[in-house]
Amino acid sequence: MPTVRYEFEDILRLVGATRDEIFRTIPHLKGEVKQEAEEEVSIELESDRPDLLSLHGLSRAIRSYLGIEVGLPRCTRISLKRAFEVEVEEVRLRPVVSFAVAKGVPFDYKTIKIFMNLQELLHLTIGRDRRKMAIGVHDLDKITPPVVYTEASPESIITPLGFTEEMSLRDVLERHEKGIAYRHLLERDHTFPVFMDADGIFSFPPVINSERTRVTENTKNLFIEMTGTDERAINCAMAIIAADLVDMGATLEGIKMRFGTLETMVPKLSPLERPLDIDYAEETIGIELSDEEAKEMLARMGHDVEILERRRFLVKMPPYRYDVLHQVDLIEDLAIAYGYENLTPELPPVATVGRRSGLSILESRIRTILTGLSFQEVLTFTLSNARLQCEMMNLGRAEGLIELENPVNEELSCLRKWILPGLMNFLAQNKHSKYPQMIFEVGYVFQPGNGETATSTYRDVGGVLISSEVTFNDARAVVDALSRSMGWKLVLVSEDHPSFIKGRTAAIVHEDRKIGVVGELHPQILNNFELELPASGFEITLAGPLPYVR
């Protein structure tokens, strides 16, 4: 969880409350004071509220909770004047963009440091270390329109931040500290995303800005650009920064973004909206609320309310509250405003005695055994895609997959039907780690079935070994060790599988029923994942056919 550190005097000044009131409020905002000194305070926050990572965002939330300034933030109540226009061309690697202009920013050394710290925290959290979203902040007065977001060749020139000499974009990736750190986000293409004005390239996202547009204590006007692959992350980050700049006293202006014949104004700071059923909220929390009480509590959490009908609200939320996915999240806000300490605990109407399930005992023993064999447990996504589950594993057509009807991301478009592809992808992402590598996972897999959901759920264990000397026998030895330690009577029957080398693979059979596969991965599979060393693996279905040992 991210941790922020601020001078307490700044929080006192921005909130306008006593020290005790502030410290009592922080836990209600999912924060924990980790270190308290006379001048500084260190607070650990949950990652689902990135708006609290900034000094102004945290102070705004405390102020609202205490009833000092309730409702939507000021940024939602301004009318954006258009600053200028940005031409957006097709950029394959980072196609999603947003912009803003802030004028009259009261910058000094301290506020610049706080602002840049927020920028990096947003990069690490919702930006996923700049993969989903990256922020560029520039001195607006050093930019000469027209501004274009486009692609440039690796030989194009920029003077990167912290340098006085011009460098090609290729050299930036090879010589600059940030270029080395983030070149993996760009290496798969032959052209790179850049921002250009009349004087040349001034930004090379997501890597580095130019020295020409560096922000200093003398900077009064800002041009903010965000690029990435996730529109939701970009809109959230832009709203957080815009709200902070408005609270700092800056004047926010919009940018007319033109993409071919399409035009739109950014940033988008309109309130987000979500319906709320107060009766459902009462049932969920276990309290009674009048419409007025619920409205007042939501206002203290930073929301405005439009009453659609009795007991039905349309809640208008700050534009950075992308963590609210369902009315249950608004009900959580109601519970926070009510105070968990004010809820009366109730004993359940039925007394029961619980115990661990047999499958849980089975899985714990398997984890202990594999860890003892020097394996490391990993967790990969249950959601996958047809390319990873089938094509990259030499299975041809995507048969036996349960696909999502409206996937948000093409990389997460189906339920996985086996674990091995995810483990191979994990190895592909960790080629920089030293070898040998031995990893395993115990998790859910899904197959088409009967019943209401037409889905059957299983628990599998899968493992992969990779090193310069790995063979089929290494994976077989692991399966044999599992069989002996667990008291299973597993039999290996020679059987070819498209993912493994012919003659170096076998079906794993238990009581005349095939429950898994073991083998040495096919060279084509290794090539698909860009792995340069041999690998072998296994996968066994646990749920159903195997007895567990109590």
C-alpha positions in Angstrom: 0.0 0.0 0.0 1.3 3.5 -0.8 2.7 5.7 1.9 2.7 9.5 1.9 4.7 11.9 4.1 3.7 15.5 4.6 4.5 18.3 7.0 1.6 18.4 9.4 1.5 22.2 9.4 0.5 22.0 5.7 -2.4 19.6 6.5 -3.5 21.9 9.4 -3.5 24.9 7.1 -5.4 23.3 4.3 -8.0 21.5 6.5 -8.7 24.2 9.1 -9.3 21.7 11.9 -7.5 20.6 15.1 -4.8 18.0 15.2 -7.0 15.6 17.1 -9.9 15.9 14.6 -7.5 15.2 11.7 -6.0 12.2 13.3 -9.4 10.8 14.2 -10.6 11.2 10.6 -7.7 9.6 8.8 -8.7 6.0 9.8 -12.2 6.6 8.4 -10.5 7.3 5.0 -8.8 3.9 5.0 -5.6 5.5 6.2 -3.2 4.5 9.0 -0.8 6.9 10.6 2.5 5.0 10.6 4.8 7.6 12.0 4.0 10.8 13.8 6.5 13.5 14.6 6.0 17.1 15.7 6.6 18.4 12.1 5.9 15.5 9.8 3.3 12.7 9.5 3.6 9.5 7.5 0.3 7.9 6.4 -0.3 4.5 4.7 -3.3 4.6 2.4 -5.3 2.0 0.5 -4.5 1.9 -3.2 -8.2 2.1 -4.3 -8.4 5.8 -3.4 -5.5 7.4 -5.4 -7.1 10.9 -4.9 -5.9 10.7 -1.3 -2.3 10.3 -2.4 -1.9 14.1 -2.8 -1.7 16.7 0.0 -4.6 18.6 -1.4 -6.7 15.5 -2.1 -6.2 14.1 1.4 -6.9 17.5 3.0 -10.0 17.9 0.8 -11.4 14.5 1.9 -10.7 15.3 5.6 -12.4 18.7 5.2 -15.4 17.1 3.6 -15.7 14.3 6.2 -15.6 16.9 9.1 -18.4 18.9 7.4 -16.2 21.9 6.7 -16.7 21.9 2.9 -19.0 19.1 1.7 -20.2 17.9 -1.7 -18.4 17.8 -5.0 -14.9 19.4 -5.4 -14.5 22.8 -6.9 -13.0 21.4 -10.2 -16.5 20.2 -11.1 -18.0 23.6 -10.9 -15.7 25.5 -13.3 -16.3 26.3 -16.9 -13.3 25.5 -19.0 -12.0 28.2 -21.4 -10.2 26.8 -24.4 -6.4 27.4 -24.3 -5.4 26.0 -27.7 -5.7 23.0 -30.0 -3.7 19.7 -30.1 -3.6 17.6 -33.2 -3.6 13.9 -32.3 -2.4 11.4 -34.8 -2.6 7.6 -34.6 0.0 6.4 -32.2 -0.1 2.6 -31.9 1.8 2.1 -28.6 0.0 4.7 -26.5 -3.3 5.6 -28.3 -5.2 7.2 -25.4 -4.4 10.8 -24.5 -5.7 13.8 -22.4 -4.5 17.3 -21.8 -5.0 20.3 -19.5 -3.6 23.8 -19.1 -3.2 25.5 -15.7 -2.4 29.2 -15.4 -1.2 31.1 -12.4 0.2 28.1 -10.5 1.8 29.3 -7.2 4.9 27.2 -7.6 7.9 27.3 -5.2 10.5 24.6 -4.4 8.2 22.9 -1.8 5.1 22.8 -4.0 7.0 21.5 -7.0 8.4 18.7 -4.9 4.9 17.8 -3.6 3.5 17.9 -7.1 6.2 15.8 -8.6 5.9 13.3 -5.8 2.2 13.0 -6.6 3.0 12.4 -10.3 5.3 9.5 -9.4 2.7 8.0 -7.0 0.1 8.1 -9.7 2.6 6.5 -12.1 3.2 3.6 -9.7 -0.4 3.0 -8.7 -3.1 3.6 -11.4 -0.4 4.0 -14.0 1.1 0.6 -13.3 4.6 2.0 -13.5 3.7 4.1 -16.6 2.4 1.1 -18.6 -1.3 2.1 -18.4 -0.7 5.8 -18.0 2.2 8.3 -17.9 2.1 12.0 -17.0 4.2 14.8 -18.6 4.2 18.3 -17.0 5.7 21.2 -18.9 6.3 24.9 -18.7 3.5 26.2 -21.1 5.4 29.4 -21.9 8.2 27.4 -23.4 5.9 25.6 -25.9 5.2 27.2 -29.3 2.0 26.0 -31.0 0.9 24.1 -33.1 1.2 21.0 -30.8 1.0 17.6 -32.3 1.0 14.1 -30.7 2.5 11.8 -33.3 5.0 9.0 -34.0 8.7 9.7 -34.7 11.6 7.5 -35.9 14.3 6.4 -33.4 16.7 8.9 -34.9 14.6 11.9 -34.1 16.2 14.4 -31.8 15.3 15.6 -28.2 17.3 17.3 -25.5 16.2 15.1 -22.5 15.6 16.5 -19.0 18.8 16.8 -17.1 21.0 17.0 -20.3 22.3 19.9 -22.3 23.2 17.9 -25.4 20.8 16.7 -28.0 20.2 12.9 -28.3 18.3 10.6 -30.6 15.3 8.8 -29.1 17.3 5.6 -29.5 20.2 7.0 -27.5 17.8 8.2 -24.8 16.6 4.6 -24.4 20.2 3.4 -24.2 21.9 6.1 -22.2 19.4 8.0 -20.1 18.4 6.6 -16.6 14.7 6.9 -17.4 15.2 5.5 -20.9 16.9 2.4 -19.6 14.1 2.0 -16.9 11.2 2.3 -19.4 12.5 1.2 -22.7 10.7 -2.2 -22.3 7.4 -0.3 -22.9 8.6 0.8 -26.3 10.9 -1.8 -27.7 8.3 -3.8 -29.7 7.8 -1.0 -32.2 10.0 0.9 -34.8 8.5 4.3 -34.1 8.0 6.1 -30.8 5.3 8.4 -29.4 6.3 12.1 -29.1 4.9 15.5 -28.6 6.1 18.2 -31.0 5.6 21.9 -31.3 7.1 24.5 -33.7 10.5 24.1 -32.1 10.7 20.3 -32.2 10.1 17.4 -29.8 9.4 18.4 -26.2 8.1 15.1 -24.8 9.0 11.5 -25.3 6.3 9.6 -23.3 6.4 7.5 -21.2 10.1 8.1 -20.8 11.2 11.7 -20.4 10.4 15.4 -21.0 12.7 17.8 -22.8 15.0 20.1 -20.9 13.5 23.0 -22.8 10.1 22.7 -21.1 11.5 21.9 -17.6 9.3 23.2 -14.7 11.1 25.5 -12.3 10.2 27.8 -9.4 9.7 30.5 -12.0 7.0 28.5 -13.9 3.5 30.0 -13.7 1.7 28.2 -16.5 1.6 24.5 -17.0 0.8 22.2 -20.0 -0.1 18.7 -18.7 -0.2 15.7 -21.1 -1.1 12.1 -20.3 -0.6 9.2 -22.6 -1.3 5.5 -22.2 -3.4 2.5 -23.0 -6.2 2.8 -20.4 -8.7 5.6 -20.8 -10.1 5.0 -17.3 -6.7 5.4 -15.7 -5.9 8.5 -17.7 -9.2 10.2 -16.9 -8.8 9.4 -13.2 -5.3 10.7 -13.0 -6.2 13.9 -14.9 -9.1 14.6 -12.6 -6.9 14.1 -9.5 -4.3 16.6 -10.8 -6.9 19.0 -12.1 -8.7 19.1 -8.7 -5.4 19.7 -6.9 -4.4 22.6 -9.2 -7.8 24.2 -8.7 -7.4 23.9 -4.9 -4.0 25.4 -5.2 -5.5 28.5 -6.8 -4.6 27.9 -10.4 -7.0 28.7 -13.3 -7.7 25.6 -15.3 -8.2 25.7 -19.1 -9.2 23.1 -21.6 -7.6 21.8 -24.8 -9.5 21.1 -28.0 -8.2 17.7 -29.1 -8.6 16.9 -32.8 -8.3 13.4 -34.1 -8.9 13.4 -37.8 -12.4 14.8 -38.3 -13.3 14.2 -34.6 -13.0 16.9 -32.0 -13.4 16.9 -28.2 -12.6 19.1 -25.3 -10.4 17.8 -22.4 -10.0 17.4 -19.5 -13.3 15.7 -18.6 -14.3 16.9 -15.2 -18.0 16.3 -15.2 -19.2 14.3 -12.1 -19.6 10.6 -12.4 -23.1 9.2 -11.7 -24.4 6.1 -10.0 -27.9 5.2 -8.8 -28.4 4.2 -5.2 -31.3 2.4 -3.5 -31.5 3.6 0.2 -33.6 0.5 1.3 -30.8 -1.7 -0.1 -28.2 0.4 1.8 -30.1 0.0 5.0 -30.4 -3.8 4.6 -26.7 -4.1 3.8 -25.4 -1.9 6.6 -28.0 -2.9 9.2 -29.2 0.6 10.1 -32.2 2.9 9.4 -31.7 6.0 7.4 -34.0 8.8 6.3 -33.4 10.3 2.8 -32.1 13.5 4.4 -29.6 11.6 6.7 -28.3 9.6 3.7 -28.0 12.7 1.6 -26.0 14.5 4.4 -23.7 11.5 4.8 -23.0 11.2 1.1 -22.2 14.9 1.0 -19.6 14.4 3.8 -18.0 11.8 1.5 -17.7 14.3 -1.3 -20.8 13.5 -3.3 -23.9 15.5 -4.5 -27.3 13.8 -4.6 -30.3 14.2 -6.9 -33.4 12.5 -5.5 -35.1 10.5 -8.3 -37.9 9.4 -6.1 -38.5 8.4 -2.5 -35.6 6.1 -1.4 -33.9 6.3 -4.8 -30.9 8.6 -5.4 -28.8 9.6 -8.3 -25.4 10.1 -6.7 -23.0 12.5 -8.4 -19.4 11.6 -7.6 -16.1 13.4 -8.0 -14.6 12.7 -11.5 -11.6 10.9 -9.8 -13.8 8.3 -7.9 -13.3 5.5 -10.4 -13.2 3.1 -7.5 -17.0 3.3 -7.3 -18.1 0.4 -9.6 -21.4 -0.5 -8.0 -23.9 1.0 -5.6 -22.2 -1.3 -2.9 -19.2 1.1 -3.1 -21.5 4.0 -2.3 -23.0 2.0 0.5 -19.5 1.6 1.9 -19.2 5.4 1.8 -22.4 5.6 3.8 -21.1 3.2 6.4 -17.8 5.2 6.7 -19.8 8.4 7.2 -22.0 6.7 9.7 -19.0 5.3 11.5 -18.2 1.6 11.9 -17.7 2.2 15.6 -21.4 3.2 15.8 -22.7 -0.1 14.4 -24.1 -2.5 16.9 -22.7 -6.0 16.5 -25.2 -8.9 16.3 -24.6 -12.6 16.9 -25.6 -14.8 14.0 -29.0 -16.5 14.5 -27.4 -20.0 14.0 -24.4 -21.3 15.8 -22.1 -23.4 13.7 -18.6 -25.0 14.1 -16.4 -24.6 11.1 -13.4 -26.6 9.9 -11.1 -26.6 6.9 -12.4 -28.3 3.8 -10.7 -31.4 2.5 -9.6 -29.6 -0.6 -8.0 -26.8 1.4 -6.0 -29.4 3.4 -5.0 -31.1 0.1 -3.8 -27.8 -1.4 -1.8 -26.8 1.7 0.1 -30.1 1.7 0.8 -29.7 -2.0 2.1 -26.1 -1.4 4.4 -27.4 1.4 5.7 -30.2 -0.7 6.5 -28.1 -3.8 8.0 -25.3 -1.7 10.2 -28.0 -0.1 11.3 -29.0 -3.7 12.5 -25.4 -4.2 9.5 -24.2 -6.2 8.2 -20.7 -5.7 4.4 -20.1 -5.7 3.1 -17.5 -8.1 -0.4 -16.1 -8.7 -1.6 -15.4 -12.2 -4.9 -14.0 -13.5 -7.9 -16.3 -13.7 -9.0 -14.3 -16.7 -6.9 -14.9 -19.9 -7.3 -14.8 -23.6 -7.6 -17.2 -26.5 -4.2 -16.4 -27.9 -2.4 -17.2 -24.6 -4.5 -20.2 -23.7 -4.5 -21.8 -27.1 -2.4 -20.3 -30.0 0.8 -19.7 -28.0 0.5 -23.3 -26.6 0.1 -24.9 -30.1 -3.5 -25.9 -29.5 -4.8 -24.3 -32.6 -8.4 -23.1 -32.5 -9.8 -21.7 -29.2 -11.9 -24.8 -28.2 -13.2 -25.4 -24.7 -12.9 -21.7 -23.7 -15.5 -19.8 -21.8 -15.4 -16.3 -23.3 -16.6 -13.0 -21.8 -19.4 -11.4 -23.8 -18.2 -7.8 -23.4 -14.5 -7.9 -22.3 -13.1 -4.5 -21.2 -9.6 -5.6 -22.2 -8.8 -8.1 -25.1 -6.0 -9.5 -22.9 -8.7 -10.6 -20.4 -11.4 -11.9 -22.6 -12.0 -15.5 -21.3 -11.7 -17.8 -18.3 -8.5 -19.9 -18.3 -8.9 -23.6 -19.0 -5.5 -24.5 -17.7 -2.7 -22.9 -15.6 0.4 -23.7 -17.7 0.0 -20.8 -20.2 -0.1 -18.3 -17.4 3.1 -19.7 -15.9 4.9 -19.6 -19.2 3.8 -15.9 -19.6 5.2 -15.3 -16.1 8.5 -16.7 -17.1 8.5 -14.6 -20.2 8.1 -11.5 -18.0 10.9 -12.5 -15.7 13.7 -13.4 -18.1 15.9 -10.9 -16.2 15.9 -13.1 -13.1 18.6 -15.7 -12.7 18.1 -19.3 -13.6 17.1 -22.0 -12.8 13.5 -20.9 -12.1 10.9 -23.3 -10.7 7.4 -21.9 -10.2 4.0 -23.4 -9.4 0.4 -22.3 -8.9 -2.7 -23.8 -7.4 -5.8 -22.2 -8.7 -9.2 -22.3 -10.5 -9.6 -23.4 -14.1 -12.9 -23.6 -16.0 -14.4 -25.9 -18.6 -17.8 -25.9 -20.4 -20.3 -27.9 -18.4 -24.0 -28.4 -17.7 -26.3 -26.6 -15.4 -27.4 -23.0 -15.1 -24.0 -21.4 -15.9 -22.9 -24.1 -18.4 -19.6 -24.0 -16.6 -17.6 -26.5 -14.6 -15.0 -25.3 -12.1 -11.9 -27.2 -11.1 -8.8 -26.7 -8.9 -5.5 -27.5 -10.7 -1.9 -27.4 -9.7 0.6 -26.5 -12.4 4.4 -26.2 -12.4 7.2 -25.2 -14.7 10.9 -25.7 -14.4 13.3 -23.8 -16.7 17.1 -23.9 -16.9 19.9 -25.0 -19.3 19.7 -28.6 -18.2 16.0 -29.2 -17.7 14.5 -32.4 -19.3 11.3 -34.4 -19.2 12.7 -36.4 -16.3 12.9 -33.3 -14.0 9.1 -32.7 -14.3 8.4 -36.4 -14.0 10.5 -36.5 -10.7 8.3 -33.7 -9.3 5.1 -35.6 -10.1 6.5 -38.7 -8.6 7.5 -36.8 -5.4 4.0 -35.4 -5.2 2.5 -38.9 -5.7 4.6 -40.5 -3.0 4.2 -37.7 -0.4 0.4 -37.4 -0.9 -0.2 -41.2 -1.0 -1.6 -41.1 -4.5 -1.2 -43.9 -7.0 -0.5 -42.0 -10.1 0.5 -43.7 -13.4 2.2 -42.0 -16.3 1.0 -43.2 -19.7 2.8 -42.2 -22.9 0.7 -39.8 -24.8 1.5 -36.9 -27.2 0.4 -33.4 -26.6 0.7 -30.4 -28.9 2.4 -28.3 -26.2 5.1 -30.8 -25.5 7.9 -32.5 -27.5 6.7 -35.8 -29.1 8.0 -38.8 -27.1 8.8 -36.6 -24.1 5.3 -36.2 -22.6 2.8 -38.4 -20.7 -0.7 -38.3 -19.5 -1.1 -38.5 -15.7 -3.7 -41.2 -14.8 -5.4 -41.9 -11.5 -7.7 -44.9 -11.2 -8.1 -45.2 -15.0 -8.9 -41.5 -15.3 -6.7 -39.0 -17.0 -6.2 -36.1 -14.6 -3.2 -34.3 -16.0 -0.2 -34.0 -18.2 3.6 -33.8 -17.8 6.3 -33.2 -20.4 9.1 -31.2 -21.9 7.8 -28.0 -23.5 8.0 -27.9 -27.3 10.6 -25.5 -28.8 7.9 -23.7 -30.7 6.2 -22.9 -27.3 9.5 -21.6 -26.0 9.9 -19.5 -29.1 6.3 -18.1 -28.7 7.2 -16.8 -25.3 10.7 -15.7 -26.3 12.3 -18.1 -23.8 15.9 -19.2 -24.7 16.3 -22.2 -22.3 14.5 -25.6 -22.2 11.5 -26.0 -19.9 9.4 -28.8 -18.6 6.1 -28.7 -16.8 3.1 -30.5 -15.4 -0.5 -29.8 -14.6 -2.8 -32.0 -12.4 -6.5 -31.5 -11.7 -7.1 -31.8 -7.9 -10.9 -31.3 -7.5 -12.7 -34.6 -7.6 -10.7 -37.6 -8.6 -7.9 -37.5 -5.9 -8.3 -38.4 -2.2 -7.0 -36.0 0.3 -5.0 -36.8 3.5 -6.4 -35.3 6.7 
